[in-house]
Amino acid sequence: MLKKKKTEVYALGEHISMSADKARRVIDQIRGRSYEETLMILELMPYRACYPILKLVYSAAANASYNMGSSEANLVISKAEVNGGTTVKKLKPRARGRSFPIKRSTCHITIVMKDISLVNEYVEMNSLKKTRWKNKSTAMTYHDMYNSEGLWDKK
């Protein structure tokens, strides 16, 4: 019986104390890129979210080299996602006996790396990247708008 060799490894960081939106801004830049390119991007970006993500990328690469014996040159970030975590709620005392709520949000970050040397079919780097919207003219005419609702066809 032949066993299929694993081609993906992941690293998971939970309860990282930062907003999920701030972490998503960095994750969107590295999704679909190679390991070396990701390290350069994360070291040069000026955001606070880069350091925990950099640690997760290092951890995923170490998992790949230990579990699969992969070289770092063959690693590509195939999936990177940020989910919202728990929110710590505290009350800050204010003047005249009032209080003000403070919400400390956390997030969970998952980095999945794929070894492209173990994949049977060749996947282009650009196909892993997130597709962007193209600038197309989507202006509808008066006739198109009413015809899509079926108003012209009714008698």
Order of alpha helices (4+ residues) and beta strands (2+ residues): beta-alpha-alpha-alpha-beta-beta-alpha-alpha
